[in-house]
Amino acid sequence: MNYRRAYEIAFVGLKPGVHEFEYKVDDTFFEHYGPQDFENCHAEVKVKLEKTTSLILLKFDISGTVDVQCDRCANTITKELWDEFDVVVKMVEEPEQMNEQEEDPDIFYIGYQESHLHLADWIYEFVNLSIPTQRFCGENAEDTSKCNPEVLQKLDQMKARTMNNGASNVWKDLDKLKGFEENELN
């Protein structure tokens, strides 16, 4: 099956009302979009489509898991995906012009002659937006970090070295600039 066809809905044949669709998304889905900063994606995307005579309401429900790297120690950690997104699709005469002018990202325009909704780009965007922005290993029952202790030790050493060596030099240069500005103003 063609990649695009797997993630499209032929809405013309649907009766007005609510219709539900489900998609399983894994790493092969994202190959089309290039390298990602995650792997081992197992997402379930439920789409509720409500069709009326002049518009289509889409509700995306994202759930599942994805493996990402910890921001602190680079360990691979599994994060839960969970989010909901709404999109309003309106039918108009000139959809390209309307989409360029529209400031609300949750409103999308299609032409009256359209017969299919292509969901792949929305699914890509919404799965990516469902991944937590802060990615840390967390803490165990003793309130200590689950991060790689060797990496944490190296980070502490680098921090101490920076504080001892270069931190004061940076501020000295800024103080010189501050003194220069004060002399110019006087």
VOGU-3710 file (C-alpha; in Angstrom, 3 decimals, decimal comma):
1> mnyrrayeia> 0,000/0,000/0,000  1,228/3,476/-0,896  2,607/5,429/2,068  0,210/8,362/1,523  -2,850/6,142/1,108  -2,282/4,392/4,434  -2,897/7,683/6,257  -5,744/9,239/4,323  -9,474/9,258/4,785  -11,905/9,403/1,871
11> fvglkpgvhe> -14,398/11,698/3,577  -16,666/12,271/0,555  -18,297/8,877/0,973  -18,846/9,315/4,700  -22,259/10,239/6,011  -22,551/13,290/8,256  -21,779/12,387/11,863  -18,929/10,927/13,894  -16,505/8,351/12,478  -13,499/6,806/14,217
21> feykvddtff> -10,187/5,629/12,775  -7,095/4,065/14,356  -3,501/4,083/13,210  -0,487/2,255/14,604  2,691/4,293/14,169  6,192/2,897/14,545  9,709/3,812/13,402  8,957/2,905/9,764  6,375/5,717/9,638  9,075/8,297/10,450
31> ehygpqdfen> 11,559/7,056/7,803  9,695/9,188/5,258  10,459/12,296/7,367  14,175/11,659/7,872  16,201/11,094/11,064  14,424/11,660/14,379  15,740/12,279/17,905  13,878/9,214/19,183  13,518/5,548/18,322  11,446/2,481/19,119
41> chaevkvkle> 8,206/4,424/18,701  5,003/2,512/19,433  2,226/5,042/19,091  -1,469/4,554/18,726  -3,321/7,390/17,035  -7,089/7,482/17,358  -8,823/9,940/15,086  -12,398/10,976/15,657  -13,807/12,652/12,561  -17,045/14,597/12,802
51> kttslillkf> -18,389/15,478/9,388  -20,880/18,287/8,794  -21,991/19,904/5,556  -19,427/22,730/5,648  -16,573/21,504/7,815  -14,828/18,517/9,373  -13,757/18,362/13,009  -10,792/16,095/13,738  -9,739/15,002/17,211  -6,403/13,199/17,457
61> disgtvdvqc> -5,734/11,117/20,576  -2,060/10,090/20,829  -0,831/7,361/23,192  2,088/4,939/23,372  5,809/4,977/24,139  9,028/6,183/22,574  12,719/5,810/23,481  14,719/9,044/23,848  18,056/10,031/25,324  18,266/11,555/28,783
71> drcantitke> 19,193/15,233/28,538  21,630/14,872/31,431  23,444/11,552/30,964  22,410/10,331/27,466  20,973/7,040/28,778  18,158/5,643/26,665  14,865/6,064/28,496  11,303/5,206/27,570  8,781/8,030/27,733  5,008/7,834/27,584
81> lwdefdvvvk> 3,157/9,556/24,770  -0,156/11,088/25,720  -1,854/14,088/24,214  -4,910/15,290/22,338  -5,106/17,665/19,392  -8,033/19,208/17,527  -8,077/20,353/13,917  -10,930/22,104/12,121  -10,989/21,499/8,368  -13,034/24,001/6,376
91> mveepeqmne> -13,972/23,734/2,703  -13,404/26,900/0,663  -12,834/28,097/-2,915  -9,143/29,066/-2,540  -7,585/26,859/0,166  -3,929/27,773/-0,537  -4,576/31,472/-0,016  -6,684/30,853/3,094  -4,032/28,535/4,628  -1,356/31,206/4,076
101> qeedpdifyi> -3,477/33,865/5,783  -4,728/31,704/8,665  -2,924/32,395/11,943  -4,555/29,595/13,948  -2,597/26,346/13,398  -5,667/24,315/14,356  -7,639/25,479/11,314  -6,916/24,050/7,887  -8,600/24,749/4,556  -9,246/22,389/1,653
111> gyqeshlhla> -10,958/22,931/-1,687  -14,521/21,879/-2,420  -13,178/19,455/-5,038  -11,083/17,534/-2,461  -12,187/14,017/-1,591  -9,466/12,822/0,812  -7,904/14,096/4,026  -4,186/13,365/4,274  -3,370/12,772/7,939  0,302/11,713/7,774
121> dwiyefvnls> 1,771/15,193/8,357  -0,597/15,850/11,267  0,224/12,465/12,800  3,943/13,208/12,446  3,561/16,615/14,076  1,288/15,454/16,893  3,424/12,436/17,851  6,472/14,737/18,012  4,549/17,260/20,117  3,490/14,444/22,478
131> iptqrfcgen> 7,081/13,626/23,415  7,990/15,340/26,713  10,390/18,249/26,241  12,318/17,512/29,445  13,894/14,100/29,205  15,480/12,938/32,433  16,003/9,487/33,889  14,108/10,472/37,004  14,719/9,415/40,570  14,450/6,101/42,358
141> aedtskcnpe> 12,730/5,368/45,697  15,691/6,827/47,656  15,351/10,179/45,837  18,636/9,676/44,007  19,028/10,106/40,288  18,719/7,111/37,979  21,186/8,817/35,628  24,461/7,134/34,780  26,658/7,839/37,858  29,875/7,977/35,809
151> vlqkldqmka> 28,451/10,702/33,581  27,140/12,649/36,595  30,579/12,464/38,215  32,232/13,796/35,035  29,671/16,615/34,824  30,383/17,589/38,430  34,132/17,606/37,714  33,644/19,788/34,642  31,407/22,167/36,583  33,962/22,502/39,384
161> rtmnngasnv> 36,771/23,101/36,892  34,740/25,781/35,111  33,902/27,513/38,374  37,569/27,552/39,411  39,076/28,577/36,070  36,940/30,433/33,643  33,918/31,840/35,418  35,729/34,826/36,908  37,431/35,627/33,581  34,087/35,902/31,807
171> wkdldklkgf> 32,759/38,367/34,356  35,972/40,417/34,243  35,481/40,962/30,528  31,874/41,952/31,087  32,932/44,339/33,843  35,366/45,973/31,385  32,485/46,542/28,981  30,334/47,926/31,749  33,120/50,328/32,773  33,570/51,388/29,141
181> eeneln> 29,852/52,194/28,817  29,865/54,244/32,038  32,861/56,283/30,807  31,128/56,932/27,483  27,959/58,136/29,197  29,830/60,582/31,462
//
